[in-house]
Amino acid sequence: MPDDNIQPATKQDLIELRDELTEVMRDMQSELLRAFHAWARPVEIRLRAIPQIDERLGLLEDRVSALERGPRGV
């Protein structure tokens, strides 16, 4: 059954459709960026913490070594 309300798209119709699609794509891009940021932030924090852990571990190893050697000059 043909629909009598179907008409060819005008140039204005196409411009409006393009604008709507552009807005939807920008919204999708924003959602993806927010989701990626939410994932990347904890990962970045963990990666930045690793050098601090290594540094602290090195300091602890130095202290333990000093304790194992005992007091100097004895």
PDB file of N, CA, C and O in Angstrom:
ATOM      1  N   MET A   1       0.830  -1.159   0.000  1.00  0.00           N
ATOM      2  CA  MET A   1       0.000   0.000   0.000  1.00  0.00           C
ATOM      3  C   MET A   1       0.890   1.242   0.000  1.00  0.00           C
ATOM      4  O   MET A   1       1.641   1.464   0.949  1.00  0.00           O
ATOM      5  N   PRO A   2       0.814   2.022  -1.017  1.00  0.00           N
ATOM      6  CA  PRO A   2       1.629   3.229  -1.081  1.00  0.00           C
ATOM      7  C   PRO A   2       1.147   4.284  -0.089  1.00  0.00           C
ATOM      8  O   PRO A   2      -0.049   4.415   0.170  1.00  0.00           O
ATOM      9  N   ASP A   3       2.094   5.025   0.453  1.00  0.00           N
ATOM     10  CA  ASP A   3       1.785   6.088   1.399  1.00  0.00           C
ATOM     11  C   ASP A   3       1.686   7.400   0.626  1.00  0.00           C
ATOM     12  O   ASP A   3       2.638   7.789  -0.050  1.00  0.00           O
ATOM     13  N   ASP A   4       0.553   8.082   0.716  1.00  0.00           N
ATOM     14  CA  ASP A   4       0.347   9.321  -0.021  1.00  0.00           C
ATOM     15  C   ASP A   4       1.126  10.482   0.565  1.00  0.00           C
ATOM     16  O   ASP A   4       1.265  11.512  -0.094  1.00  0.00           O
ATOM     17  N   ASN A   5       1.645  10.351   1.792  1.00  0.00           N
ATOM     18  CA  ASN A   5       2.362  11.441   2.442  1.00  0.00           C
ATOM     19  C   ASN A   5       3.850  11.460   2.105  1.00  0.00           C
ATOM     20  O   ASN A   5       4.563  12.350   2.569  1.00  0.00           O
ATOM     21  N   ILE A   6       4.330  10.529   1.332  1.00  0.00           N
ATOM     22  CA  ILE A   6       5.748  10.472   0.983  1.00  0.00           C
ATOM     23  C   ILE A   6       6.019  11.490  -0.119  1.00  0.00           C
ATOM     24  O   ILE A   6       5.386  11.490  -1.175  1.00  0.00           O
ATOM     25  N   GLN A   7       6.991  12.362   0.176  1.00  0.00           N
ATOM     26  CA  GLN A   7       7.391  13.370  -0.796  1.00  0.00           C
ATOM     27  C   GLN A   7       8.904  13.339  -0.918  1.00  0.00           C
ATOM     28  O   GLN A   7       9.592  12.910   0.008  1.00  0.00           O
ATOM     29  N   PRO A   8       9.422  13.783  -2.035  1.00  0.00           N
ATOM     30  CA  PRO A   8      10.880  13.829  -2.169  1.00  0.00           C
ATOM     31  C   PRO A   8      11.482  14.783  -1.136  1.00  0.00           C
ATOM     32  O   PRO A   8      10.869  15.782  -0.760  1.00  0.00           O
ATOM     33  N   ALA A   9      12.681  14.456  -0.692  1.00  0.00           N
ATOM     34  CA  ALA A   9      13.379  15.306   0.277  1.00  0.00           C
ATOM     35  C   ALA A   9      13.843  16.575  -0.417  1.00  0.00           C
ATOM     36  O   ALA A   9      14.327  16.549  -1.549  1.00  0.00           O
ATOM     37  N   THR A  10      13.685  17.670   0.282  1.00  0.00           N
ATOM     38  CA  THR A  10      14.158  18.944  -0.247  1.00  0.00           C
ATOM     39  C   THR A  10      15.587  19.171   0.235  1.00  0.00           C
ATOM     40  O   THR A  10      16.084  18.451   1.101  1.00  0.00           O
ATOM     41  N   LYS A  11      16.232  20.174  -0.333  1.00  0.00           N
ATOM     42  CA  LYS A  11      17.585  20.510   0.094  1.00  0.00           C
ATOM     43  C   LYS A  11      17.585  20.892   1.570  1.00  0.00           C
ATOM     44  O   LYS A  11      18.517  20.549   2.296  1.00  0.00           O
ATOM     45  N   GLN A  12      16.563  21.591   2.015  1.00  0.00           N
ATOM     46  CA  GLN A  12      16.445  21.976   3.429  1.00  0.00           C
ATOM     47  C   GLN A  12      16.287  20.748   4.315  1.00  0.00           C
ATOM     48  O   GLN A  12      16.859  20.690   5.404  1.00  0.00           O
ATOM     49  N   ASP A  13      15.512  19.762   3.855  1.00  0.00           N
ATOM     50  CA  ASP A  13      15.367  18.512   4.609  1.00  0.00           C
ATOM     51  C   ASP A  13      16.723  17.838   4.788  1.00  0.00           C
ATOM     52  O   ASP A  13      17.031  17.345   5.873  1.00  0.00           O
ATOM     53  N   LEU A  14      17.529  17.813   3.739  1.00  0.00           N
ATOM     54  CA  LEU A  14      18.842  17.173   3.804  1.00  0.00           C
ATOM     55  C   LEU A  14      19.781  17.941   4.733  1.00  0.00           C
ATOM     56  O   LEU A  14      20.567  17.336   5.462  1.00  0.00           O
ATOM     57  N   ILE A  15      19.700  19.271   4.705  1.00  0.00           N
ATOM     58  CA  ILE A  15      20.529  20.084   5.593  1.00  0.00           C
ATOM     59  C   ILE A  15      20.158  19.817   7.050  1.00  0.00           C
ATOM     60  O   ILE A  15      21.038  19.672   7.899  1.00  0.00           O
ATOM     61  N   GLU A  16      18.859  19.752   7.340  1.00  0.00           N
ATOM     62  CA  GLU A  16      18.406  19.473   8.707  1.00  0.00           C
ATOM     63  C   GLU A  16      18.836  18.079   9.153  1.00  0.00           C
ATOM     64  O   GLU A  16      19.251  17.887  10.296  1.00  0.00           O
ATOM     65  N   LEU A  17      18.736  17.111   8.252  1.00  0.00           N
ATOM     66  CA  LEU A  17      19.158  15.747   8.565  1.00  0.00           C
ATOM     67  C   LEU A  17      20.660  15.707   8.859  1.00  0.00           C
ATOM     68  O   LEU A  17      21.098  15.054   9.807  1.00  0.00           O
ATOM     69  N   ARG A  18      21.445  16.414   8.034  1.00  0.00           N
ATOM     70  CA  ARG A  18      22.883  16.474   8.252  1.00  0.00           C
ATOM     71  C   ARG A  18      23.197  17.078   9.623  1.00  0.00           C
ATOM     72  O   ARG A  18      24.047  16.567  10.353  1.00  0.00           O
ATOM     73  N   ASP A  19      22.515  18.151   9.961  1.00  0.00           N
ATOM     74  CA  ASP A  19      22.746  18.806  11.256  1.00  0.00           C
ATOM     75  C   ASP A  19      22.383  17.885  12.421  1.00  0.00           C
ATOM     76  O   ASP A  19      23.100  17.835  13.420  1.00  0.00           O
ATOM     77  N   GLU A  20      21.284  17.166  12.295  1.00  0.00           N
ATOM     78  CA  GLU A  20      20.877  16.223  13.343  1.00  0.00           C
ATOM     79  C   GLU A  20      21.898  15.094  13.488  1.00  0.00           C
ATOM     80  O   GLU A  20      22.258  14.712  14.601  1.00  0.00           O
ATOM     81  N   LEU A  21      22.357  14.570  12.362  1.00  0.00           N
ATOM     82  CA  LEU A  21      23.344  13.484  12.407  1.00  0.00           C
ATOM     83  C   LEU A  21      24.667  13.974  12.993  1.00  0.00           C
ATOM     84  O   LEU A  21      25.321  13.249  13.743  1.00  0.00           O
ATOM     85  N   THR A  22      25.057  15.188  12.657  1.00  0.00           N
ATOM     86  CA  THR A  22      26.280  15.758  13.202  1.00  0.00           C
ATOM     87  C   THR A  22      26.180  15.874  14.718  1.00  0.00           C
ATOM     88  O   THR A  22      27.135  15.563  15.429  1.00  0.00           O
ATOM     89  N   GLU A  23      25.055  16.311  15.203  1.00  0.00           N
ATOM     90  CA  GLU A  23      24.850  16.442  16.644  1.00  0.00           C
ATOM     91  C   GLU A  23      24.897  15.076  17.331  1.00  0.00           C
ATOM     92  O   GLU A  23      25.504  14.932  18.393  1.00  0.00           O
ATOM     93  N   VAL A  24      24.261  14.083  16.727  1.00  0.00           N
ATOM     94  CA  VAL A  24      24.271  12.735  17.297  1.00  0.00           C
ATOM     95  C   VAL A  24      25.696  12.175  17.320  1.00  0.00           C
ATOM     96  O   VAL A  24      26.101  11.550  18.300  1.00  0.00           O
ATOM     97  N   MET A  25      26.447  12.395  16.255  1.00  0.00           N
ATOM     98  CA  MET A  25      27.826  11.899  16.212  1.00  0.00           C
ATOM     99  C   MET A  25      28.693  12.595  17.256  1.00  0.00           C
ATOM    100  O   MET A  25      29.548  11.954  17.867  1.00  0.00           O
ATOM    101  N   ARG A  26      28.490  13.882  17.470  1.00  0.00           N
ATOM    102  CA  ARG A  26      29.246  14.590  18.506  1.00  0.00           C
ATOM    103  C   ARG A  26      28.896  14.057  19.896  1.00  0.00           C
ATOM    104  O   ARG A  26      29.769  13.915  20.751  1.00  0.00           O
ATOM    105  N   ASP A  27      27.623  13.766  20.110  1.00  0.00           N
ATOM    106  CA  ASP A  27      27.215  13.192  21.396  1.00  0.00           C
ATOM    107  C   ASP A  27      27.881  11.838  21.617  1.00  0.00           C
ATOM    108  O   ASP A  27      28.353  11.536  22.713  1.00  0.00           O
ATOM    109  N   MET A  28      27.911  11.023  20.551  1.00  0.00           N
ATOM    110  CA  MET A  28      28.554   9.707  20.663  1.00  0.00           C
ATOM    111  C   MET A  28      30.043   9.857  20.949  1.00  0.00           C
ATOM    112  O   MET A  28      30.605   9.128  21.767  1.00  0.00           O
ATOM    113  N   GLN A  29      30.672  10.803  20.273  1.00  0.00           N
ATOM    114  CA  GLN A  29      32.088  11.041  20.505  1.00  0.00           C
ATOM    115  C   GLN A  29      32.331  11.467  21.951  1.00  0.00           C
ATOM    116  O   GLN A  29      33.285  11.009  22.580  1.00  0.00           O
ATOM    117  N   SER A  30      31.490  12.326  22.470  1.00  0.00           N
ATOM    118  CA  SER A  30      31.631  12.773  23.856  1.00  0.00           C
ATOM    119  C   SER A  30      31.471  11.603  24.824  1.00  0.00           C
ATOM    120  O   SER A  30      32.218  11.486  25.796  1.00  0.00           O
ATOM    121  N   GLU A  31      30.505  10.750  24.556  1.00  0.00           N
ATOM    122  CA  GLU A  31      30.300   9.581  25.424  1.00  0.00           C
ATOM    123  C   GLU A  31      31.509   8.666  25.398  1.00  0.00           C
ATOM    124  O   GLU A  31      31.930   8.160  26.438  1.00  0.00           O
ATOM    125  N   LEU A  32      32.070   8.449  24.218  1.00  0.00           N
ATOM    126  CA  LEU A  32      33.258   7.601  24.108  1.00  0.00           C
ATOM    127  C   LEU A  32      34.443   8.210  24.852  1.00  0.00           C
ATOM    128  O   LEU A  32      35.173   7.509  25.553  1.00  0.00           O
ATOM    129  N   LEU A  33      34.625   9.506  24.697  1.00  0.00           N
ATOM    130  CA  LEU A  33      35.731  10.163  25.393  1.00  0.00           C
ATOM    131  C   LEU A  33      35.565  10.099  26.901  1.00  0.00           C
ATOM    132  O   LEU A  33      36.531   9.869  27.627  1.00  0.00           O
ATOM    133  N   ARG A  34      34.338  10.301  27.374  1.00  0.00           N
ATOM    134  CA  ARG A  34      34.102  10.199  28.827  1.00  0.00           C
ATOM    135  C   ARG A  34      34.357   8.779  29.321  1.00  0.00           C
ATOM    136  O   ARG A  34      34.964   8.586  30.374  1.00  0.00           O
ATOM    137  N   ALA A  35      33.899   7.793  28.569  1.00  0.00           N
ATOM    138  CA  ALA A  35      34.109   6.399  28.980  1.00  0.00           C
ATOM    139  C   ALA A  35      35.593   6.058  28.979  1.00  0.00           C
ATOM    140  O   ALA A  35      36.075   5.400  29.901  1.00  0.00           O
ATOM    141  N   PHE A  36      36.317   6.495  27.964  1.00  0.00           N
ATOM    142  CA  PHE A  36      37.753   6.222  27.902  1.00  0.00           C
ATOM    143  C   PHE A  36      38.478   6.923  29.048  1.00  0.00           C
ATOM    144  O   PHE A  36      39.374   6.348  29.665  1.00  0.00           O
ATOM    145  N   HIS A  37      38.092   8.151  29.327  1.00  0.00           N
ATOM    146  CA  HIS A  37      38.723   8.887  30.419  1.00  0.00           C
ATOM    147  C   HIS A  37      38.469   8.185  31.753  1.00  0.00           C
ATOM    148  O   HIS A  37      39.369   8.075  32.585  1.00  0.00           O
ATOM    149  N   ALA A  38      37.250   7.717  31.948  1.00  0.00           N
ATOM    150  CA  ALA A  38      36.915   7.010  33.182  1.00  0.00           C
ATOM    151  C   ALA A  38      37.756   5.741  33.330  1.00  0.00           C
ATOM    152  O   ALA A  38      38.110   5.362  34.446  1.00  0.00           O
ATOM    153  N   TRP A  39      38.076   5.087  32.219  1.00  0.00           N
ATOM    154  CA  TRP A  39      38.903   3.883  32.261  1.00  0.00           C
ATOM    155  C   TRP A  39      40.378   4.251  32.424  1.00  0.00           C
ATOM    156  O   TRP A  39      41.097   3.618  33.197  1.00  0.00           O
ATOM    157  N   ALA A  40      40.824   5.272  31.697  1.00  0.00           N
ATOM    158  CA  ALA A  40      42.248   5.598  31.654  1.00  0.00           C
ATOM    159  C   ALA A  40      42.742   6.233  32.947  1.00  0.00           C
ATOM    160  O   ALA A  40      43.904   6.049  33.311  1.00  0.00           O
ATOM    161  N   ARG A  41      41.908   6.959  33.635  1.00  0.00           N
ATOM    162  CA  ARG A  41      42.353   7.670  34.851  1.00  0.00           C
ATOM    163  C   ARG A  41      42.904   6.716  35.908  1.00  0.00           C
ATOM    164  O   ARG A  41      44.014   6.948  36.389  1.00  0.00           O
ATOM    165  N   PRO A  42      42.189   5.652  36.297  1.00  0.00           N
ATOM    166  CA  PRO A  42      42.769   4.728  37.292  1.00  0.00           C
ATOM    167  C   PRO A  42      44.031   4.032  36.783  1.00  0.00           C
ATOM    168  O   PRO A  42      44.957   3.776  37.553  1.00  0.00           O
ATOM    169  N   VAL A  43      44.063   3.729  35.495  1.00  0.00           N
ATOM    170  CA  VAL A  43      45.253   3.086  34.928  1.00  0.00           C
ATOM    171  C   VAL A  43      46.447   4.033  35.012  1.00  0.00           C
ATOM    172  O   VAL A  43      47.551   3.620  35.365  1.00  0.00           O
ATOM    173  N   GLU A  44      46.222   5.286  34.689  1.00  0.00           N
ATOM    174  CA  GLU A  44      47.296   6.275  34.760  1.00  0.00           C
ATOM    175  C   GLU A  44      47.799   6.438  36.201  1.00  0.00           C
ATOM    176  O   GLU A  44      49.003   6.541  36.438  1.00  0.00           O
ATOM    177  N   ILE A  45      46.881   6.458  37.137  1.00  0.00           N
ATOM    178  CA  ILE A  45      47.269   6.585  38.550  1.00  0.00           C
ATOM    179  C   ILE A  45      48.135   5.397  38.961  1.00  0.00           C
ATOM    180  O   ILE A  45      49.152   5.566  39.634  1.00  0.00           O
ATOM    181  N   ARG A  46      47.730   4.202  38.557  1.00  0.00           N
ATOM    182  CA  ARG A  46      48.515   3.011  38.896  1.00  0.00           C
ATOM    183  C   ARG A  46      49.897   3.053  38.254  1.00  0.00           C
ATOM    184  O   ARG A  46      50.892   2.702  38.889  1.00  0.00           O
ATOM    185  N   LEU A  47      49.958   3.484  36.993  1.00  0.00           N
ATOM    186  CA  LEU A  47      51.244   3.543  36.312  1.00  0.00           C
ATOM    187  C   LEU A  47      52.163   4.584  36.942  1.00  0.00           C
ATOM    188  O   LEU A  47      53.372   4.373  37.033  1.00  0.00           O
ATOM    189  N   ARG A  48      51.601   5.687  37.370  1.00  0.00           N
ATOM    190  CA  ARG A  48      52.416   6.713  38.019  1.00  0.00           C
ATOM    191  C   ARG A  48      52.883   6.259  39.394  1.00  0.00           C
ATOM    192  O   ARG A  48      53.922   6.715  39.872  1.00  0.00           O
ATOM    193  N   ALA A  49      52.143   5.377  40.030  1.00  0.00           N
ATOM    194  CA  ALA A  49      52.503   4.910  41.368  1.00  0.00           C
ATOM    195  C   ALA A  49      53.663   3.914  41.331  1.00  0.00           C
ATOM    196  O   ALA A  49      54.372   3.763  42.327  1.00  0.00           O
ATOM    197  N   ILE A  50      53.864   3.249  40.227  1.00  0.00           N
ATOM    198  CA  ILE A  50      54.898   2.213  40.143  1.00  0.00           C
ATOM    199  C   ILE A  50      56.291   2.775  40.428  1.00  0.00           C
ATOM    200  O   ILE A  50      57.007   2.176  41.231  1.00  0.00           O
ATOM    201  N   PRO A  51      56.724   3.894  39.820  1.00  0.00           N
ATOM    202  CA  PRO A  51      58.056   4.411  40.165  1.00  0.00           C
ATOM    203  C   PRO A  51      58.168   4.761  41.647  1.00  0.00           C
ATOM    204  O   PRO A  51      59.230   4.563  42.237  1.00  0.00           O
ATOM    205  N   GLN A  52      57.117   5.268  42.258  1.00  0.00           N
ATOM    206  CA  GLN A  52      57.158   5.589  43.682  1.00  0.00           C
ATOM    207  C   GLN A  52      57.334   4.329  44.505  1.00  0.00           C
ATOM    208  O   GLN A  52      58.067   4.323  45.494  1.00  0.00           O
ATOM    209  N   ILE A  53      56.667   3.267  44.101  1.00  0.00           N
ATOM    210  CA  ILE A  53      56.798   1.996  44.821  1.00  0.00           C
ATOM    211  C   ILE A  53      58.226   1.492  44.703  1.00  0.00           C
ATOM    212  O   ILE A  53      58.806   1.036  45.689  1.00  0.00           O
ATOM    213  N   ASP A  54      58.802   1.569  43.503  1.00  0.00           N
ATOM    214  CA  ASP A  54      60.183   1.125  43.311  1.00  0.00           C
ATOM    215  C   ASP A  54      61.147   1.956  44.148  1.00  0.00           C
ATOM    216  O   ASP A  54      62.088   1.426  44.739  1.00  0.00           O
ATOM    217  N   GLU A  55      60.906   3.262  44.192  1.00  0.00           N
ATOM    218  CA  GLU A  55      61.763   4.142  44.980  1.00  0.00           C
ATOM    219  C   GLU A  55      61.661   3.812  46.467  1.00  0.00           C
ATOM    220  O   GLU A  55      62.675   3.731  47.161  1.00  0.00           O
ATOM    221  N   ARG A  56      60.442   3.623  46.948  1.00  0.00           N
ATOM    222  CA  ARG A  56      60.249   3.292  48.358  1.00  0.00           C
ATOM    223  C   ARG A  56      60.852   1.930  48.688  1.00  0.00           C
ATOM    224  O   ARG A  56      61.432   1.748  49.759  1.00  0.00           O
ATOM    225  N   LEU A  57      60.714   0.970  47.766  1.00  0.00           N
ATOM    226  CA  LEU A  57      61.296  -0.345  47.986  1.00  0.00           C
ATOM    227  C   LEU A  57      62.814  -0.246  48.077  1.00  0.00           C
ATOM    228  O   LEU A  57      63.435  -0.910  48.906  1.00  0.00           O
ATOM    229  N   GLY A  58      63.407   0.582  47.226  1.00  0.00           N
ATOM    230  CA  GLY A  58      64.857   0.784  47.275  1.00  0.00           C
ATOM    231  C   GLY A  58      65.292   1.380  48.596  1.00  0.00           C
ATOM    232  O   GLY A  58      66.294   0.950  49.167  1.00  0.00           O
ATOM    233  N   LEU A  59      64.553   2.369  49.094  1.00  0.00           N
ATOM    234  CA  LEU A  59      64.882   2.967  50.389  1.00  0.00           C
ATOM    235  C   LEU A  59      64.770   1.943  51.514  1.00  0.00           C
ATOM    236  O   LEU A  59      65.610   1.904  52.413  1.00  0.00           O
ATOM    237  N   LEU A  60      63.732   1.118  51.459  1.00  0.00           N
ATOM    238  CA  LEU A  60      63.567   0.075  52.485  1.00  0.00           C
ATOM    239  C   LEU A  60      64.702  -0.943  52.428  1.00  0.00           C
ATOM    240  O   LEU A  60      65.186  -1.389  53.468  1.00  0.00           O
ATOM    241  N   GLU A  61      65.128  -1.311  51.228  1.00  0.00           N
ATOM    242  CA  GLU A  61      66.243  -2.250  51.089  1.00  0.00           C
ATOM    243  C   GLU A  61      67.517  -1.664  51.673  1.00  0.00           C
ATOM    244  O   GLU A  61      68.290  -2.370  52.321  1.00  0.00           O
ATOM    245  N   ASP A  62      67.737  -0.374  51.444  1.00  0.00           N
ATOM    246  CA  ASP A  62      68.914   0.286  52.013  1.00  0.00           C
ATOM    247  C   ASP A  62      68.862   0.268  53.542  1.00  0.00           C
ATOM    248  O   ASP A  62      69.874   0.009  54.192  1.00  0.00           O
ATOM    249  N   ARG A  63      67.702   0.538  54.111  1.00  0.00           N
ATOM    250  CA  ARG A  63      67.566   0.546  55.565  1.00  0.00           C
ATOM    251  C   ARG A  63      67.781  -0.845  56.162  1.00  0.00           C
ATOM    252  O   ARG A  63      68.436  -0.998  57.193  1.00  0.00           O
ATOM    253  N   VAL A  64      67.211  -1.864  55.489  1.00  0.00           N
ATOM    254  CA  VAL A  64      67.387  -3.236  55.980  1.00  0.00           C
ATOM    255  C   VAL A  64      68.857  -3.631  55.900  1.00  0.00           C
ATOM    256  O   VAL A  64      69.386  -4.257  56.818  1.00  0.00           O
ATOM    257  N   SER A  65      69.511  -3.267  54.809  1.00  0.00           N
ATOM    258  CA  SER A  65      70.947  -3.581  54.683  1.00  0.00           C
ATOM    259  C   SER A  65      71.759  -2.920  55.786  1.00  0.00           C
ATOM    260  O   SER A  65      72.668  -3.522  56.357  1.00  0.00           O
ATOM    261  N   ALA A  66      71.413  -1.666  56.076  1.00  0.00           N
ATOM    262  CA  ALA A  66      72.134  -0.959  57.137  1.00  0.00           C
ATOM    263  C   ALA A  66      71.901  -1.641  58.489  1.00  0.00           C
ATOM    264  O   ALA A  66      72.827  -1.747  59.294  1.00  0.00           O
ATOM    265  N   LEU A  67      70.691  -2.095  58.741  1.00  0.00           N
ATOM    266  CA  LEU A  67      70.402  -2.792  59.992  1.00  0.00           C
ATOM    267  C   LEU A  67      71.142  -4.121  60.070  1.00  0.00           C
ATOM    268  O   LEU A  67      71.623  -4.505  61.136  1.00  0.00           O
ATOM    269  N   GLU A  68      71.234  -4.821  58.946  1.00  0.00           N
ATOM    270  CA  GLU A  68      71.919  -6.119  58.931  1.00  0.00           C
ATOM    271  C   GLU A  68      73.415  -5.949  59.159  1.00  0.00           C
ATOM    272  O   GLU A  68      74.047  -6.810  59.771  1.00  0.00           O
ATOM    273  N   ARG A  69      73.991  -4.845  58.673  1.00  0.00           N
ATOM    274  CA  ARG A  69      75.428  -4.607  58.874  1.00  0.00           C
ATOM    275  C   ARG A  69      75.753  -4.247  60.308  1.00  0.00           C
ATOM    276  O   ARG A  69      76.886  -4.431  60.755  1.00  0.00           O
ATOM    277  N   GLY A  70      74.787  -3.746  61.022  1.00  0.00           N
ATOM    278  CA  GLY A  70      75.003  -3.368  62.419  1.00  0.00           C
ATOM    279  C   GLY A  70      75.600  -1.987  62.523  1.00  0.00           C
ATOM    280  O   GLY A  70      75.818  -1.310  61.518  1.00  0.00           O
ATOM    281  N   PRO A  71      75.869  -1.565  63.777  1.00  0.00           N
ATOM    282  CA  PRO A  71      76.407  -0.222  63.979  1.00  0.00           C
ATOM    283  C   PRO A  71      77.831  -0.121  63.400  1.00  0.00           C
ATOM    284  O   PRO A  71      78.626  -1.057  63.485  1.00  0.00           O
ATOM    285  N   ARG A  72      78.112   1.031  62.819  1.00  0.00           N
ATOM    286  CA  ARG A  72      79.436   1.255  62.223  1.00  0.00           C
ATOM    287  C   ARG A  72      80.451   1.560  63.327  1.00  0.00           C
ATOM    288  O   ARG A  72      80.144   2.143  64.367  1.00  0.00           O
ATOM    289  N   GLY A  73      81.657   1.136  63.035  1.00  0.00           N
ATOM    290  CA  GLY A  73      82.752   1.430  63.974  1.00  0.00           C
ATOM    291  C   GLY A  73      82.868   0.425  65.101  1.00  0.00           C
ATOM    292  O   GLY A  73      83.689   0.592  66.003  1.00  0.00           O
ATOM    293  N   VAL A  74      82.039  -0.636  65.057  1.00  0.00           N
ATOM    294  CA  VAL A  74      82.140  -1.658  66.116  1.00  0.00           C
ATOM    295  C   VAL A  74      82.966  -2.812  65.629  1.00  0.00           C
ATOM    296  O   VAL A  74      83.172  -3.777  66.365  1.00  0.00           O
TER     297      VAL A  74
END
